[in-house]
Amino acid sequence: MQRSCSICAWLARRGAVLLLGCLMLLACGTAASSPPVAAVVPTPTPVPTVTTPPARPTGRPVASPTAPTPPPATVPAGSGALSERGVRIRADGVLLVDAQPFFPYGFALYPQYNTQEFRPETLRSIAASGFNTLHAPIRVNYPELQADAAALGMRLIAEIYPYELDDAGIVRAIRHVKDGPALLAYAIADDVDDGEYYTPELVTRINQLVKTVDRQHPTYISGFVPQRINLFMQSADTVAMQSYPIGKTYWEHARIGHVNYALATAIAAARPFNRPVIANLQAFAWPEQRQPTAAEIRNMTYQALVNNVRGIIYYTYNDGYWRLEEHPTVLQALRDLAPEVRRLAPVLLDGVYTPLQTGKPDLLAAQWRYGGEVYVMVVNATDQASAVTVNLATPVSGAAKPVFDQRPAGMTFNAGRLQGSLQPMAVHVYVFNAAR
């Protein structure tokens, strides 16, 4: 989920891994009171059938994995509670945490917990702002983070660094956290589709290795190349798609509508395999470039929602270079969005989703029927004002009622059509009564 192609961020991540290895080796020499799960005593023999990743990135992806990973545990959409606790994937791609639908919404945050860079009060502030998930690398004191996150009702995507660990190291990392609270998933490969290190076969083997230790939590990968992410759809249980277009002026896809393109492409590739797609969205500035505006952040967020993603993780709260707390306008824009996502989460999780046509590629629309209501989103993913007409897929009654006060509105509804003009980067969200 790091800023793809950013050498500084990559080096920072590798430095974090070296720190993790040093701390784990130190943990081996601590007093006998250290919990067994945190021990890093080398295993006598590697886990069979899994090839150790090379020490440096060398591989390139090929067409498909040699042995597809068994599909993640699923339950039918709308089914009742599971007797088994853990994280499952419903037949419609929704994540179930202890049998309850869950929409991950939060940040990547890389420094070690309970340090100056990541204090317990930071965790409390993030939770109090309405975010429920952190993507954070496994470190020696991860159980402490798990306990504090659980107390706040948060979940963790625990990242391992397979290009720095042998098989035994990966197994130790999983054992270190698997029985602790708050665990949502294991992030096993980042920038998976860049062609520099990972192949589908390698990621599949890492996935299978993780499953030999813990089958109660899904695996997670993240990519940024829409044309290549399809190669990895059978290599992990959940797939994240990055899109960070703001300020990347040298890039041919540096337009805000790239978020829709990237996510729509990934979701189409994931659909045959029932892989949930989670959006990795931009909450940072590229080096020597401007940061996203509040309007752009809201627009990118709703481009993700209108594509029916199964969660959103913003990059980044703190990666050692970008510290969100030092950018108050970006942080406030994200905090302003959190109540909206929380309000819509039941609709996104359990509503019946239908994409809607606008006749224009960068004007996006979708509806969800939820209970006796129909929710409609319309997004202008351009910097130009545009008129739009949307034909709803479900009979409704009454006027178009804005879901959120103080947000753009003004479209009218007549004879099954929602019509109006959208200002540049505007997002409209309405609710109707479903016709009986």
N, C-alpha and C positions, 0 to 999 in steps of 0.2 A: 504493500500500500504506500510505500515511500514514493516521493516525487520521482517518477520514472526518469531515467537518464540523468539524474542529479548525482554527480560523483561525490559531492560532499555528504549528502544524506546517506549514500551507500557506505561510504567509509565510516560514518558515524554509527551505522547499524553494525558493521563488522567490529568496530571498537566495543560496542555494547556486548557483542557475543564473546569477545575475548575477556571482558570483565566478568561475564557470566561464568565462563570456564574457570577463571581464577577463583572466583568466589566459591564455586562448587568444590574445587580442589581443597580450598581452605576449610570448607564444611566437613570434609572427610577427616580432618584432624582435630575437630572440636570435641568437646566432652561427650561422654556416652549419653548425655541427656538429649542430644540432638535427635529429632524424630527420624525413624528409619526411612520414611519416604523421601527425606531430603538427602539421603546418603548418595555419594557418587562413587562408590567402590566399583571398579570395572567388573562387568559381567564376564564370567569365564569364557563363554563362547558367544559369537554373534547370533542374533536371531536368524534362523534358517530362511533361505529363499529370498533374502533381501540383500541387494547389493549396496555396499557403502558408497555414499556420494563422493565424487572426487574432491580433492582439497581445494581446487580452484575452478571457477566456471569454465567449462570446456564444451559441454554438449549443445546440440541444437535440436529443436523439436522435429519429429517426423510425423507421418500422417496420422497414426493412431497407436494407442498402447497395445502391447502384445497380449496382455491379459486384463480385460476390463475389471475394474474394482466392483465387488458386489454392491448392488444398489443400497442406499441408506434405508434404515428401517422407516417404513411409512405406515400411516393409518388413513382410512378413508376420510375425505373431507366431510365435516359435520358429524363425525363419529363421537361417541361418548368418551369418558375419561379412561385413561390407560391404567392398568393395575401396576405397571412397571414405571418407576420414576426415571428421570433422565431427560434428554433432549431427543425429540423425534421430528421427522419431517412428514407433514400431512400430505395427502395425495395431491393437494393443490399447491404444494410448495411452502405452506406456512410452517414456521418453526413452532413446535409444541414444547414448552418447558414444564415438566411435571404435568403433562396433559393439557396445559393451558396455552392458548395461542399467544405468541409473543412477537412483537415488532422491534427488532434491535435498532436503537437510535442513539448514536453517541460519537465517540472520537477515537482516533489512534493517539496513544500517549506512550512514549518510549522510555523516559528515564525510570530509574529504579524507584520503587515506592518507598515512602518514609525517608526521603532525602530532600535537600533544598529545592530540587527541580520538581519533585512530585510529593507534596506534603499531604497528610491526611485531610487537612482543611481544603485542599484542592479537590480531592475526591468528594468531600461533602458538598462543596459548591457546585460541582458538576451535577450531582444527584439532585440537589435542591433546585437547579435550573430546569429540571424535567428530562434529563438524559438518563438512559437506562443501561448503556453498554459502553465498555472500553475495550479497545484492542491494545493489548499490552504484552510485551515479551516476558517469557518465563525467566525468573531470576530466583536466587536462593531464598529470598523472603517472600516469594509469591503467596504462600499460604496466609501470610499476614494481610496482603492485599485482598485475597479471597474472602477472608473473614470480615474485613471492614466493608467490602463491596456488598456482601450478602446482607449485612446489617442495614444497609441503605437501599436494599431491593434492586441492586445493580447486577449485571452479568458481565462476564469477561470472555473475550476471545484471546486465548493464550497462544502466543506466537513462539514457535521454535525456529531455529536457524539451521536447517539440515545441511547447508553447505559448509557449516563449521563443526558439525557433530558427526561421529560415526554412529553405527546402528545402536551400540550400547549407550551412547550419549543421548540419543533420541528417546530410547526406552526409559532412561533415568529421568529425563525431563518430564515425560508423560506421567510416570509414577509419582513424581514430586507433587503433582497438582490434581490428579484424576479423582481422588476421593474427597477433595475439598469442596466447599460450597461455592456457589456463584458461577461455576464454569458453564459456558455456553458452547464453545467450539475450540478446536485446535487449528490455528493458522499454520499451515505446513509449507507454503510456498508463496513468495511475493514476486511481483513482476514476472509471473510464470511464463508469459508468452513473449518475452523479449528476445528469445533465440540465443541468449548468451550462456545459459547454464542448464535450465530445466528442459527435459523432454517429457512427453506424456508417460513414457515407460518409467522414468525416474520418479515422477510425482506419484504414479500408481504404486510403486514399490514403497515409497515413504508412507503413503496412505495405508497400505496393508500392514506395514510395521506398526503404525499407531494403533490399528484395529486389533493387533495381537495383545495389546495392553489394555485398551479401553474401547468398548463398543457402545458405551452409553452416551457418547458425545460425538457430534459430527465433525468432519474435517472441513477446512475452509482454505480456498486459494484466491489470489487476487491477480488480475491481469489488466493490461491497458491497451492491447492491440485488438480491436474488434474483429479484424479479419483472421486472427489466429486463435482466439480464445476457444473456438469450437473444438480445437484439437485436444483440449484438456477437460471437456465436459464429463468424461467418465473417470477422471483421475481423482476426484474428491467429491464430498457430499454437497457442499455449497460453493458457489462461485461469486466472487465480487468483481465488478467492472469499474475501473478508475476512469474519471474524465475530469481533467484539470485545465480547462481551456483559457481561463482569464489571464491576460498578460503574457501569454506564450506567443509573442508576436512573430517569431521566426517560424512558427508551425503552420502548415497549410490548413489545419483544422481548428485554428484559433478563433472559433466563434462559439457563442454560448449554446447554439443548437446542437453542437457535437455531443452534448450530454444525452440528448434523445437518441441520436444515431448509435452511440456506443452501447447504450442500455438496450435499445430495441434489437440490435444485432445479437447481443449476448443472450437476451431472453429467448429469441427465436432458436438459437443454438442449444439452449438449455432445455427447452420444452420437451423434446422426445425422451429425455432422461430424467425428467422431474427434478431438475436441479434448481433450488432457489437461487435467484440472483439478488445480490445485495449491492447497492450503489456506494461506491467510494467517491465522495464529492469534495470539491475544492473549498478549503477554508484557510488558505495560506497565499502568500505572494511568491511567485518565482523570483529568483535573485535579480535585483535591480529592476523589478517590474512592480506595477501597482497591485494592491490587494483588491479582492472582489468587493463590490458595493453591496449594500443590504438588498437592493433590488435584484442584483445578479444572484446572490446566495438564495434568496427566496425562489427565484425563477429556476435555478438548477435543482433545488429541492423538489419543486412541483413537477419538473420534467421527469424526475425519478418516480414520483408517486403516480403520475398519470400513466407510466409504463407498468405499474403494478409490481414494483420491486418488493422484496420481502424483508427489507431493512435498509438503513442508511448509516454509514460510518464516514464522518468527515475527516479528511486529512488536512491539518493535524492540530491537536491541542499543544503538543510539545514534542519535537523530534530532535531537540538539541540545538537547532538553528532557528526555527520558527517557534515562538512562544505566544500562544493565543492571548494570554493575559496582558501582553505588551501591545496588543492591537484592539483597543476597547470597542471600536465601531464594528469590527468583524464579530467579536465576542457577543456584543449586544444584539446584532442581527440574528445570530444563532439562538440566543436566549429567547428572542421574540418569536422565533419559529417553533420552539419546543412545545408551547401550549397548543398550537395548531395541530402538530403531528399527534400529540396525545389525544386531542379531541377526535381526530379522524381515525386513530388506530383501530378501534372496533370495526369501523366500516371497511378499512383496508384489509383487515384480517378475516372477517366473516361475511362481508358483503359479496354480492354476485357482480363480478367485474365485466364490463363491456367496453372495449375501445370504440370511439366515435370518430366519424370522418368529418373533416373540415374542408377538404378540397385543396388544402395548402400544406406543404410538407412541414413547415415550421410553426404551424398553428395546431396545437395538440389538444385533444379532448378525450374524456372517458367518463363513464358513469358507473356507479355502484348501487345496486338495490340492497337495502339493509333494513330489515323489518318492514315497516309500512312507509318507508321513505326512499327517495332516489337522490343520491348525491352526484353532482356534476362538477368536474374540473375543466377549465379551459385555460390554456397557457399559450402566450405569444412568445416563442423562443427566438425573437429577432429584435433588432434595434429600430424597427419601423412600426408605426401604427398600422393597424389592419382591421378591416371589417370581416366578420365571420358569421356564418350560419351553421348551426349544429342541429341535426335531427336526432332527437332522443330515441333510444331503442325500447323504452318502456312507457306506456301511457301514464301520464301524471296529471295532477289537478292543481289549480292555484297558480299564484305568481312565483317567479324565481326569487327565492329568499336567500340573501347572502348569509353564508355560515359565519363569517367573521366580520365584526364591526371594524371600521377604520381601515378596511382593505378595499382594493378596487372592486367596483360593482357597476351596475347600470345596464346590463343586458336585459332584454325583454323576451317574454315567452308567449307564443301564440301558435295555435294549431300544431302542436308538437315540435315547434322550432324555437330554439334559443338563438337570438340574434343580437348583434351589437358591434361596437368597435372596441378593440383592445389597444391600449397604449403600448409603446415599446416595453417589452419584457413584463407586461402585466400578467397577473394570475387572478382568475375569477373562480370562486367556489360557491356553488349554490346547492340548496336542498329543496326538494319538492315533496309533496304528498303523493305517494303511489296511488294511481287510480284503482278503485275497487272493482 
